[in-house]
Structure formats: C-alpha cells, structure tokens
C-alpha cells in the first residue's frame, strides 16, 4: 500500500515550514535511547532472520495464528470505533476547532490540499492489489457469500475490496494526523507519537513509557515500509519478466530492492526536494493516464454498472462487514486479506499521520476529517472498480484466465489484465515505472520520518542517521523476502502491528480527553469574560 502509499514526500518533508516553534532541532538532534533501542531491536531482528531463518518463519507463523485467532477481532472493533468517533467529532461543535491557533488559516487551498492527500493515496498497493484482490475474491468469494466466478461473486469481490481499502484504513490515518496536528500546532509539542499521550500520562511521556511508545512506533513503521518494498520488488520483477524475460527469483528481487534502496537513501540524504517533487507529480500523471486508458478501452458501461451495484452492497452491508470475525471459520482468508490490510494500515499510521498533519495546519477538525475520510476512499473505490472490474469482465465474459494466473502468482494480476488490451508492452512499462516511482518517493519519506522519530522529533536529522535507516529498511526487506517472500512480509506486519493497535486506541482516548478539557476551559473563560 500504503502503499501502500506514496506520500508526496517532497512537499511533506522538504518544502513545508516547521510544524512548531516548540521543536528545538539542536536539542532534538542529540540522539537518545529511542534511537539506540530502535536500531538495536531492528539489528537483532535482521540477525535473527539471517542466522535462524527457519526459526523466524516458525515463530512468526505461530505468532500470526495466535494473534489473529485471539485478537483478530480487536482490529475490527478498534478501527470501527475510531471511524465512529471521527464521524461524531466532525458533526459535533468541536468540529469548528482549528488545528492550530484560533487565528490560523490553511496554508493550502482546498483543491491543492485534496491533491496532496491524493498523492498520499497513489502507491504501490494500487498496482499490487488493484486487480489482484477483486479477481481473487471472484474466484474465492469472501466468507462463501457467493458461488465462485458468478455475477454475485463479482459484486462481493468489489464490496470487500472497498472495505479493505476504504474508510477504516483512512480512519487510522486520520486519527493519527488529527492528534499530531492538534498536539503540534495547537499545543506546541514535539512531533513524536509519545507526546500524543500527554493528556493521559503527563510528564511521564518524557520517561521510559514515552520512549517505549516511540520505539514501538518506529518498529511498526519500519515493517510497514519493508512490506511495501517487498511488494514493489515482486511487482517490478514480474513486470520485467513479462517485458524482458528477467527471471522471477529471489536474487532478482534482492537486486531490485538493493538498487532502489540506494536511490531513495541518496535522495533522503541529499534532500533533492525538487527531484522527488517532480517524481511524485509525474507518478500522479502516469497513474491518471493509465486509469483513463483502461477506462476508455475497457468495458466502460459494465464498470459503471458494477460500480453502482457494488457501492450499494458495500453501504448496505457496511456494519456487518466491519464486525465479521472468525467465530465460525475463515481465519486463513482473514489473515491473507482483511487482517493483513488492517495491520498494514496500522503500521503506516504514524508515517501517514505525520504527513497529513504537516499539510493541514489551520484547517478545522471537521474539514480535516471529511477530506481525509472521503476523498481517498472514493479514489480507491474508483481505481479498484476500473482495474479490478475490467479483469472480472475479461474472466466472466471473454474467456480470460486472470484469476488463474493470479492464484499462481498474485503479482501477475495487473500485468495479466493489461495484456488483454492494445499497447500492452507500453502500458506494462508504465506500470513498472509507476511502481518504481512510488517505491523511491514513498521510501524516501519513510526514511526521513524514521530518522525524525529517532532524533527526538528533529526536522533536520543527521545525514548518517538517514543513511542508517535507509540501509536498515532495505536490509530488513531483503531478509524477509529471502526468509519467505510475501507470506513472511504479511506475517511479520500483522504480528508487529498488534502492540501499535493498542497505541492507536490509546491516542484516540487521549486526544478526546484533551479536546474535551480544552473546550471546557474555553467555555469557562468565555463565561468569565461575559460576567466581567
């Protein structure tokens, strides 16, 4: 994904003003225990994966089964609760509060702000799963709700794709962004996850508990990044195999990750803001061009009808899907799809939250929530319907075998679909280029955020810290790919995200507590001034 997510890194990282004068970069640039603990834990994990690969696979597989069977329901409950909380907040009087001082106003026009949010949406996940998830659900309908390869299965396929990539995902990002923006711009605190817990923990956020929270944030973000790197490598490898006959092997994927790691690390170190900015803009243009091409040459009327029917099914079934667990089976399906997707969103929460906060100073809470929840969800739904719906039409009515190819290799789905249309070589090359662009720009920003979070919130991390996190990110992705490919990436991100899910629930409570206290204080002051 996230991408799963290209985060418009140049704008978020290099061009925006510092979020708060409360950030003392000279003080923050002194590395502390969060840095050393984060690097140490990451290094131990890499050593474990290299020296005891079979043991790592066994432990993560057992942990996955235990986590999902015992706590899988918490992903459903927590994400739905956060979504309901955000909707309540948007329609409450608190929705008028500014993310900043009362006199602050947005730095960007609404259209520009939406464009920046959309740039955060467009990522590796849309290429990796834009076709793969709907066509997989067509062949194996979720929870047995339809017969395979039928029109009913097609609607269910789109419905569950919307669920996995829609409101719950962006609720996670929104609560992070909202809490970070409020804490940073309105309260003047450093841009650290631990600082969001000040309403609950007080000064203890600067002690061991706060440091543990920041380490967990780093660890979770690292595995969210490595999952995207692994997916990107698999996509690029598969595309190059179709175009140039490059072997689809672990060696090829390691080489791809190594090359891209070198590029995004150099980018993060040198701060080539214009280069990354243009890269992000170019990737958005290419994505739109590819989207329009498939929409025009594909089964446009069918896609429009499928979109309408699937949206209706998604809306009418929303709460059932949101709370459908595994009491009567289906654990393996949930591990491969819904639980993995939610864990992926959780692992990217801090990173995307920082980005959203950086571009949203001066906006009202209501405007922020509506924009972050609605716009990206609509984009995801539309993208998945055009590409996934086109693949479904090919398999149902044109004798295609995209579902069969996807079952053999999930990374072939997007390219298998493009093969059915004119200029397949050109469009496949564009898809590969898109993945590489998302690869570089997203990882560049992630390297910066990891460095920032381990440098006490510094907006100007040391160069060698940036290099270290870039290299660690690439190495972690490589060892996980060698350890077990996509399964190892998915297992690890689910297991490591569970503690961070607790943190997300906690920060939502802390944010609400602080917001309520501030509103009470404001009303009290207003009453005193009126009485005076």
Secondary structure, 3 states (H helix, E strand, C coil): CCCCCCCCHHHHHHHCCCCCCCCCHHHHCCCCHHHHHHHHHHHHHHHHHHHCHHHHHHHHHHHHHHHHHHHHHHHHHHHHHHHHHHHHHHHCHHHHCECCCCCCCCCCCHHHHHHHHHHHHCCHHHHHHCCHHHHHHHHCCHHHCCCCCCHHHHHHHHHHHHHHHCHHHHHHHHHHHHHHHHHHHHCCCCCCHHHHHHHHHHHHHHCHHHHHHHHHHHHHHHHHHHHHHHHHHHHHHHHHHHHHCCCCCHHHHHHHHHHHHHHHHHHHHHCCHHHHHHHHHHHHHHHHHHHHHHHHHCCHHHHHHHHHHHHHHHHHCHHHHHCCCCCCCCHHHHHHCHHHHHHHHHHCHHHHHHHHHHCCCCCEHHHHHHHHHHHHHHHHHHHHHHHHHHHHHHHHHCCCCHHHHHHHCHHHHHHHHHCCCCCHHHHHHHHHHHHHHHHHHHHHHHHHHHHHHCCCCCCCCCHHHHHHHHHHHHHHHHHHHHHHHHHHHHHHHHHHHHHHHHHHHHHHHHHHHHHHHHHHHHHHHHHHHHHC
